[in-house]
């Protein structure tokens, strides 16, 4: 049975999968809830300044509704409404979506209720009552947007430092070794292990200048890996600049 690499040669770390997933989820949910919050802000503004009026459907337009990963084109048609206020300002927008152009054309000349905002020229299809209904969860959307923004910051740190930077650093250490710096391989003494969800390992070693150092490894380890390193006590490391990489193998049975 093959041994398992520990440290800089271990390219597959289970925690990185969770970090990647958490980062992607936080990005998506942060964007979604800020979009909701922005929409809630516009709706609140409409509730303060909006006026219900009757607009007329004056035209139709064709749009592309194909899925982003689709190679085929799907088309649909929307009805365009128009309203001219007493001050001469024109408000227009779209309403409805039809798979057949003829279905959209049948609505030409119909009257629809829209809400206009005279302060900025914005308009939307619907009534003030329907807008109020959509804004009832505005405080929840804002709270979730703030929460996921905070989680995004944490996930971004973990992703860029614990995944991107650490993998790049490990590659640099291995490159340093493969370029012929055989003397860079040293033995260090594991002096302390701190266990949490992940484990931290502290090692005493001599750096490239011969000075004795005692530093925490920047890599994370599983409980099994940390136990193995602590029991082995003397482990192989590669000092690199102001850090080091652990270069060990653990039996897959352990």
ABEGO torsion letter per residue (X at the ends): XBBBBBEAABABBAAAAAAAAAAAAAAAAAAAAAAAAAAAAAAAAAAAABBBBBBBBABBBBBBABBAABABBBBBBBBBBBBBBAAGBBBBBBBEBBABAAAAAAABGBBBBBBBBAAAGBBBBEBAAAAAAAAAAAAAAAAAAAAAAAAAAAAAAAAAAAAAAAAAAAAAAAAAAAAGBAAABBBBBBABBBBBABBBBBBBBBBAAGBBBBBBBABBBBAAAAAAAAAAGBBBBBBBEABBBBBBBBBAAX
